[in-house]
Amino acid sequence: MAILTVRNLTKSFGALVANNDISFDVESGTIVGLIGPNGAGKTTLFNCVAGLYRPTSGRITFEDRDITNLPSWRIARMGVARTFQVVRPLKEMTVLENILVGAYMRTGNPAEAMASAKRCMEMSSLSHYMDRRAGGLTIGNKKRLEVARALATGPKLILLDEAAAGLTTTETREMVELILRMKSEGVTILMVEHIMEAIMPIADKLVVLNGGEKIIEDVPGVVVEDPEVIRAYFGEKYSRRLRKGAKEGNDDGRDA
């Protein structure tokens, strides 16, 4: 059953069409990857789903409720959280205080907010840094903090915008583990990602964009074999590496 549906979505900025007639589903309890080359329209689509942009045309529904033209704060209150490619911590606040900001969106009860924040902090492996100012964290910890703060809002769907970008191999592995923990907790995940070694092994489905249009929507094994996707994004040499890695469980590779 789809928790999110996007139907015939188009978003234009004057003469520039960033998204053109895009449709896809995100099934409840799954991880869906949104991939494609730079300029494909991924972040614009994310912003439409999150309510930061209003689509020029088309329809977006969340749990069968039309959210197409709702403001971002109302969509967040309904259970859709998001992170940003460029991390945005509240730099002068501690890690715990940052996560509490998300928790207070879920509840006005201080005890409940604190319990939720600490749980999300532990889930994100940040408890050791709870009293540290967020501005002094490493990029890997800032990325996890961004996820923890979003998670503290109690989302049913979380939108992750390049959560693994700029991370080391170890940090990427830790982020993947966090994403899988969120899925095990029942959170549905739609993620934009360029690090193929992060998304390919865990995605239930991939949606590929190119030039603002959808190329394909299918399981990873089918996507990496698609000729149009290979031409537009992977390249034949790298596509062979992805297929081999998927079969062997190989973690080696590069940022696509």
N, C-alpha and C positions, 0 to 999 in steps of 0.2 A: 504494500500500500504506500502510495506517495505521500510524504509529508510536505513536499514542496513541488509545485508545478509551475513551469514557465512556458507560456504559450504565445508564439508569434511576436516575441518581444523585439522591438526596434527602438534604438536610442540614437538620435541625431543631435549634432552640435552644429547648427547652421547647415552648410552643405556637406559636412563630414558625417558619414553614417558609421558610428562606432560598433553598433550591434544591429544586424539585419535579419529580422524574421526568425529569431532563435526560439526553439522549443526543446525542452527536456524535462525529465522527472528526477527527483531525488527520493529514493525509497526510504522509509523509516528504518532506523537502525543500521544504516549503511555508511560507507565512506565513498564519496564520489569525488573524483579528481577533475578539475577544470584546467586543461592544459592547452598549449599552443605557443607559437613564437611571439616575441615582443610585438606589441601593437595589434594583437589579435582581437582585443576587446574584452579580455577576461576581467580586469578590474572594473571597467565600466559596468559590466553585467553584475558583478558583486555589489557595486554601489546602487544599482537599481533594486536588487533583491533586499538590500539593507535599508532602503528608503532615503539614501543620500541623494540619489537622482530619481527623477520621475521619468518613466519611459515615454517616448514619443507615441508609441502605440503598443498594443499587446496587453497581456494579463499575467499577473503573478498571484498564486494562491498558496497560502500556508495553512495546513490542516483544514483544507476546503474553505478557508476564509480569504476573500479578496484583499490583498495588501498592496495592490498596484500603486495607489496614490497616497498611502499612509506615510506620515513622517517617521523618521528613524526611531524616535523614542517610543512611539506606539508599537512599532514592529518589535523592538527590543523587549517591551513589556509583555508581548505575546509569546516570547520564548525564542527569539532569534538573536544570537550574539555574534559579534565579529571581531577579528583582529585586523591589524594593518601591517602592510609590508614594511613600512618605516615605523618602528616601535614608538609608542607614545606614553611612556610611564610618567606619573606625577613625580618629578625628579626629587623634590625636597621632602616627599613623604616616604615613610618606610615601606618595605615590601608588604608587611601585614596591612598597613593603612591603605595601600593601593588596592589590595584585594578586597578590603572592606568596602571600598567605593562600589565595587560590583555587587557585593552581597547586600548592601542597603537598597539596591534597586529591586531586590527580591523580597525583602522584609524590612519593616521598621522596628523590629524587636532587636535590641542590642545583643542579647544573649544568642539569639538565633543567627544574627549576622556574623558574630564572632565565631560561632561553631562552624558555620558554612565557610568562612574565610580560612580558618585553620585547616579544615578538611581539604579545600582546594589547594592551599599552600603545600600541604603534605603530599597530595596527589601529584603536584608539579615539582616535587623534590626541592622546595625552596625554604623549608622550615629552618634550615641552618642560617638563612639570611633574613629572617623575619624582622629584625630591628635595624637592618641596614638601609640606608637611603637608596631609593631606586635608581637615582642618577649615577651611582657609583658601581652598578652591576656590570658584568661582562655582557656582550651582545647575546650570548646563549641564555644567560639567566634573565635578561630583559625580555627575550622572546617567550620564555616559559612564564614569566610574570604576566605578559600580555594575555596568554592563554588562560592562566589562573584567574585573572580578573574577569575575563569573559565568562569563564566557567562558573564563577561565583554568582552570576546573575540567574543561575538555574535554567540554562537554555535547553530547549528540545532540539534545536538546530544551531550549530556553530559554523560560522564562515571563517576559514583560515586563509589569510592572504600571504602566501609565500612564507610559511612558518619556519621553513628550514633554510631560507636564504641567508647567506653569510656565516653559516655555522660550520664548525669543524666536523670531521667524520664522527667523532665521539658525540658531539652535541646533536648532530643530526639523528644518530641512533637513539639518543635520549628523547628527542622530540617525537620520533616515531613511536617509541614506547608510551609516551604520554598520550598521543593520539589514539593508540589502541586501548589504553586504559579508559579514555573517555567513551569510546565505542562500547566497551564492556559495561559501562555504567548506563548505557541506553541513549547516549547522545548521538544524534545524526550529524555527520560532518560533510560539508562541501568545501573543498580546498583547492585554491589556486597554487600550483607548484611547478617549479622548473627543475628541481632536483629529482630526476627520474628514479634514482635509487631510493628516494624517500617515499615516493607515491606508488610506483609500480607494484611492489610486493603487498601493499595493504589495501589498495583501492578495490572496491567491489565493481566499480564501473568508472569509465573515463568519458568525459565530454571534451571533444577537441574542437577548438575554434581556430580560424585562420581568416584574416582580413574582415573580421566582424561577423563571419558566418560560421555555422556549425558544419564541420566535416563529417563527424561520426559520433555516435553515442553507443558504447558497447563495453564489454569486459576487456581488461588490458591485453589478454592474449590475442584478441581479434584486432584491437586497435594497432598493435605493433606490426601486424601483417598487412594493414591497409595501404595500398599503393599511394593514395593521395596524401595520407598522413606522413608517410615516409618522404615523399617529395617536399612537402610543406614544412616539416618540422624535424624529424629524426635524421634523415639521410640514411642511405642503405647500409653504410658501414656501422653506424651507431645502432640502427634497428636490429642488426644481427647480434650485436652485443647485448641488447636488451632481451632478445629472445633467449640467448644463451644464459644470461643471468637469471631470467625467470625460471628456467629449467633446472639450473644448478644451485639456485639460492645464493648466487655470487653477489657480494656487496660492492665489488669494484665498479668504477665507471667515472663519469664526469658530469658536470652540470650542463644539462641540455639547453 
